[in-house]
Amino acid sequence: MTTPQRCARNPRAAYGGGSADVSAPPLLQVQGLKVAYGKIEAVHGIDLELRGGEITTLVGANGAGKSSTLLAISGLVKKAAGRVLFDGRDLTRLPAHRIVGAGVVQVAEGRATLTTLSVRENLELGAYSRRDRRGRADDLARVYALFPVLEQRAEGLAGNLSGGEQQMLAIGRALMARPRLLLLDEPSMGLAPIVVQEIFRTLRRINRDGLTIFLVEQNVRQALKIAQQAYVIETGRIVLAGSGRELLDDPAVRQAYLGG
């Protein structure tokens, strides 16, 4: 396994992030994580580190353990072994709602929007645990600035949105929780190429605004293009790590995931 290259960033802190200080401890540390479903172990004791202010991506084939890793970090599936530390705090045994309260928020695979509620109601649900009314209003305005179509359709049902618009809504709803770390599970799934490009441009933008992102993606080329650091997972094990550019240029990665 290669060692991830250190690269500094200096994003603004609109979402509670900060500049990537390479001398600082990692924002997120995953140590010896195992995930099992019954007797079947899906993740085999992996280690990961995320630096604050960066985009880190985890790429691999279907069934490699990508989603299981995210679900374990966010407390939505039980960890069979290992620890998850966020900014020095042990999240390993916390329930999912307390992990959200600590600043780690996940956008689920498949978007999971509430289709019988309006766009605005979906967004407001993202901030359900917050009591700062002014801050919530400011964040709603920021989400509308990121995704103008959501403001245009704010009073319409979420179920009437296109797939790409629903993905924007899912990201916007997560931002309403004011996360310090955003976990994204396959945000490009099922979307047209032009919409995928827009989603990835938005992820770059919110990262520049200070938000740390952990991205799980099958679209390996796009994910590696925007990531400062990256990991490749195969059958539940990390097999490569490095900067996004290093892995994009790696012959083994190109052969396995990019068609040579």
N, C-alpha and C positions, 0 to 999 in steps of 0.2 A: 504494500500500500504506500502510495506517495503521501508526502506531508502537504496539507493545504498551504498554498502561498499566502503570505500576509499582505493585505493591501488596505491602505487607510482610506476612510471616507469622512466627509464632513457635512452630513445632511442636516437640514433644519428640523426642529423638534415639534412639528405640527401635531404629530400623533404620539407624543410622549417618548420619542426615541432620542437618539443622541449620536454624536459622531463615533465612528468605529475607532476605538483606541486599541491599537495592537498590543499595547503593554497591559491592558486591563484584562481581568478574567473574562472568559466567555459569558455571554448573556444566558445561554442555555447549554447545559451539559447533560447528555444522555450517557449513562454508564452501565454497561452490561445488560442492556434491555432485552428481555425475552417476552414474547407474546405467544400464548398457546390457545387453541380452540379445542377443548377436550384433550385428547392425547396427541393432537397434531400441533407441533411447534412451528409457528409461522415466522417468527423473528428469533434469531439465535445469538443472543448476547452481544448486540451491537453497541458501539460507542460513536457518539456524534458530538460536535461542538458548533455552536452558532455564535458569531460575533455580533455585537450590537451595531445597528445601522447598516447591515448588509443584507443582501438576498442570498440565501443558501438554498440549493435545490437537491432533492433526492430523486434520482431517476433510476428506471429499471423496467423490466417487462411486466406484463400482467401477472399477478400472483407472486411477485418477488418479495412482498412484505412492506411496500411503501405506505399504503393506507393504514395497515395495522400499526406501523410506527407512529403515525400521526394520531391515531385514535388512542394509543397508549399514553402519549405525551399529554393529550387533552383530557385524559381520565374517562374516556368513553368506552374503553375496554380495559379489563384487568391486566395488570402486569404480572407475568409469571415470575420475573426476577428483574433486578436492576434498580437504578435510581434515576430520577429526573430532577435536576437542580435548575432553578430559574433565578438569575441574579443573586445566587448564593442561597436561595430559599429552597428547601426540599419540598417538592410537589408530589412526591411518589405516591403517597397515600391519600391525597386530598381528593374529594369528589369533584366532578366536572364543574359545578357552578362556582366552587371556590377557586378553581384554576382560572376560570374566566375572570373572577374578581381580582386575581393576582396580576392580570394583564395578558394572559395567553388565550387567544380567541381563534376558533377554527371555522373556516368556510368548508362545509361538507361537500363531498363528492355528490354530484347530482343536484346541487344548489339548495334543495329543501326549503323553497319559499312556501309561504302559507297562501295558497292560491285563492282562497275565498276572502282574504283580507285585502285592503287597498295597498298600493305601493307605500304610501306614507305610513300606514299602520305597521307594515312589515319593518320599515326602517325604525320606527319608534320602539318596536319590541327589542331591537338591538341594544337600546339604552334603558331597558326596564329596571335595572338595578341602580341606576344613577339618580341622584337627587338634585344635581346642579342644573336647574332648568335653563339658565342662560347658556351654559356650556353645551347642553343638548341641542339648543336652537342653533348655536354656532356650528356644531358638528353636522347638523342636518343641512345647513347652508353649504358646508364644505362638500358634503356628499353630492348635493345637487350640482355644485360647480364641477365636480369630477364627472358626473353622469347627467348631463342636462336632460336626457330623455326621461329620467326618473322624475324630475320636477314637472316636466310636461304631462306626465301620466300619473301624477301623485295620487289623485283621487280614484283612479281606475283600479280594477281588480288585478292583483299580481298574476293571476292565472291567464290573463289576456296578453301578457308580455311574451315576446319571442324568447327563444332559448338564450340568446346573447344578452337580452335585456334582463332576464331572470338572473343570469350570472352577475351582471352589474348590481342588481338588487341584493344578491347574497353578499357580495363584497361590501356594498354600502352598509348593509345591516351590521356586519361585523365591525366596520369602522365606527359605528355609532356606540359601540362598547368602549371606545377609546383604548384599543389594545396597545401594548408595548411590543408584542410579538404576534404576527398574523400567520396562522397556519392555513395553507390552501391545498386542497386535495383535488387534483385534476381539473383546474379551472377551464381548460380548453376543450374538455370532453364534449363531443357532439356539436361543436360550433363551426360555422363556416370560416374559412381561412381569413377573410377580411375582419371578422369579428374577433378571431383569435389575436390578430395583430393589435387591435384596439385594446383588448384586455391586457396584453403584455405591456403595451405602452403605459397603461394606467398603473400597472404594478411598478414599473420603473419610476413613475411620477411620485407615487405615495412613498416609495422607498427614499427618493431624494428629499421628501418632506420629513424624513426622520423615522419611518416605520421599519422595523426589522421584519423580514419575511422568510418563512420556511415553506418552500414550494415543492410539492410532489407532482410530478408531471410525466406523462408518456410522450409528450412532444419534446423529445430530448434536445433537438436542435434549438428550439426557442428557449427552453429552460436554461441551457448552458450559455446562451448568448447574453442573458440578463443577469446571471448569477456571478457574484464575486467568488463564492466557493461552492463546491459540488461534491456529492457522493454518488457512487453507483452501487446499487444493492442487487444481489442475485441470490435467489432462493434463501432469503432471510439473513444474508451476510453481506457486510460492506466489503466490496472487492477492490474499489478504487476511490481515491479522494484527491482533490486538488482544486485549483481555481477553475472557474467555468471555461476559460479559454484553454487551459491545459487539457482538460478532458475533451473539449470540442476538437482539439487537434490530435488526440491520442488515437493511434491506429486501431487499437482493440475496440475502443468506443465507437469509432467510425464504422468499423466492420460490423459490430453487433447491432448498432442502433441507428446508424445514419446511411446505411446502404453502401459502405466502402468509401 
